[in-house]
């Protein structure tokens, strides 16, 4: 039986959301997903439909969102639905909504030097199989500086500073590029690479996304099996009441 995925694309056109969504759709269909692509945030209005999915792929940059829509996505992920995305499409989606940032694991704050910076992505040895067998690689793109949840499991990093700026007066830091985290029973996956479609289409980046989509979507069935045996529940998040 095919897994189901929803890609919600839009927001700032500079990130080429439609083209990126097309690449993600192709990857997911190759992985035997039934894929719906939407160009409206109203796709997050149907809470029960969201809970019926295996995977939600946000691809929407720099906008505002109804807090109720964020609650619906959050509750779907808490119930076991996977959440996976990249670049500003997931971690610079809604700068005013801290609940979204808490769920996704971080938010963009800068890309020193802007586009066209050559930098290394260093794959970390971790307990996760997602990047197993992958070597470090170079990319020429935006180098994302993010504020990151300390609870994430970091799978790849990049070293700052490369470009000059006020941040360069601090010690060198290894900034997460790829991470995972849990949100209730749901698996959350993020990759900061993906400024435009050409970057997403790089073999290394599309490989990372393919593995991340697969990992995030597998969580729902695994949790259901565990819950059937143990009676465990993911719990309900009550922290959204006064956070916006």
N, C-alpha and C positions, 0 to 999 in steps of 0.2 A: 504494500500500500504506500502511495506517495505521501511524503510529508508536505505540509503547506507553509508557504512563506508570503508575507506581505511586505513589499517595498513601498515606502512613502517618500516621494521625491519632490523637491521644490526649494523655495527660499532663494538665497542669493545666487544669481545666474553665473557668477564668476567661477563657481565650483562645478559648472556643467552638470547639474543634477540629473537631467534627462539622459545624457550620454552615459554617466556613471551607472545610473539605474539599469540601463541596457546591458552593460557589462555584467553587473551583479545578477541580472535575470538569466543571462546565458550560463553563468557559472552554476547557479542554483538548478536550472533545468538539466544541466549535465550531471548534477548530483541527484537527479530524480525527484526534484521538488515540483509541486504545482504552485506556480507563482502568480500573484496579483501585483500589479504596479499601479499605484494611486498618485495623483498629483494634488491631493487635498488633505489637510490636517483633519478634516471631518471623518476620515477613515478611522480615527482614534475614538470616535463617538460611540461605537457599538462595542460595549464592554464584553458581551458574551461572545461575539465573533472573534475578538482578540484572544480570548481564552481558548478558543477552539483551534488556534494556529499552533504550529510547531516553532515558528521563527518570525520575529519582527525585525525588519531592516530599515532603520531610520536614515534618511539621506536628505536632510533639510537643514539649511544653514541660516543663521542670523534672522530670527523672526520672533514673534510672540505667539503664545499658545494658551488656549483655554486650560486653566488648572485642572478641570474635570477630565480633559483628554489625557493629561499626564497621569492622573490617578488611575484611569482605565488601563493605560499601558503598564503602569507599575503593578497593578493588581494581576494583570495577565502574566507578567514576568514572575511575580511572587508565586503564582500557581504552577509555574514550571515552563512557561513559554520562553524560548531563547530570545536574546536581544543581541544583535551584532551589527556593527557599522564602522565607519572610518572618518578620519579627518574632521572637518567642521560639520559634516553631515550628521554626526552623532554627538561630538563633544564641543561644538560651538553652535548648537541648534537654537537654544532659548536662554539667552544670557540672564534674563530676569527670573528664571525659574530654577531655584536651587534644588527642588525635588528631582528634576530631570538630571541635574549634575550629580546629585547623591547616588541616583540609580546607575548612571553610566560610568561613574568612577573618576570623572575629572572634567575640566573645562579649559579650552584654549585661552591664553592671555597674550601671547606674542609670537612673532616669527622673525627674529632679528635678521636683517639683511634682505627680508622679503623673499620673493621667488628667485630661483636660480642659484641657490646655495648648494655647493657640493659637500656632502657629509656622509659619514659611515653609519650604517645601522648594524649594531652588534647584537647577535642572537645570544641569549642567556641560556645556560643550562639550568633547567628547572624540573619540577615534577610533572609539568604539562607535556603531552605528546604533540601539541599543535605544531611547533616549529622543529620537531625532531628531524635531524638530518640536514637542516638548512644551514648554509654558511653565511658569514657576515657579507654585506654588500653595500655598494655606493649608490647614492641617489642624488639627483640634481633637482631640487624642488624647494618648497618651504620647509624649514626646520622648526617643528612645533615645540614651543615652550608651553607647558600646561601646568595647572594646579591640579594635583593628583591625590586621590584617596589613598591613604597609607595601607588600606586593606587589600588593594589589588595585588595580584600575582603578576610580576613583570616578566615578559617573555623576550623583549628586545628593548635596547636603549640606544640613545645617541649622545655623544659628548658635546656639551656646551662649555665655553664659547667657541664658535667658528667665526661668525660675523662679529665685528666690533659693536660696542654699545655699553650702556651703563652696567649691564649685567656682567660684563667681562671683568669688572673689578672684584668680583667674588671669586671664590675658588671654583675650579672646574667641577661640573656636575654631570652625572649620567641621567638624562631625562628619559622616562619611559616612552617607548614608541608603540609597543604592543602589550596589551594586558588582558587579563581575565579577572572577573570577580563573581560573587554570588549575590543574588537579590532574591531572598526567599528561596524557593526551590529552583528558580531560574538561573541559567547560565548567561553571563554578560561577557561579550568579547568586543575589544576595540583595537583599531590600528590607526595611528595618526597620519599615515601616508595616504595620499589620494587627493591632492589639490585640484587636479584636472583629470580628465578621462585617460590621457596618455600615461599618467603616473599609475593609475589603477590598472591599466593594461600591461604594465611591466610584468614579466614572468614572476619575479619575486613577490610583487604585491598581490597579484591575482592568486598566487599559490597561498599566501598568508590568508587572504580572504576566504578562499575555498575551504581551507582547514578550519578557520574560525567559524564560518557558517555551519559546517558539519558538526563541530563540537558543541556550539550553542544549541542547535536544534535537537541534539541527542538527549539533552537533559530532561526533557518532558517525560519521555518514556521511561527513563531510568528512575526518575522520582516517583512516577506512578507505580512502578513495580515495588519500590522500597516502601511506599506508603501503604500499599495493599498488605504487605507483610507485617509492618510495624505499627500501622495506625498513625504514623507521624503526620503532622500538618505543617505547612510552611509558615503559618502565622499571618497576622494582618498588621500592616504598617499604619501606625496612628500619628506619624510625625508631620503630616501634611496640613494640619488644621490651621496653623497661623504662620506658615513659612513663606507666604507670598504677599 
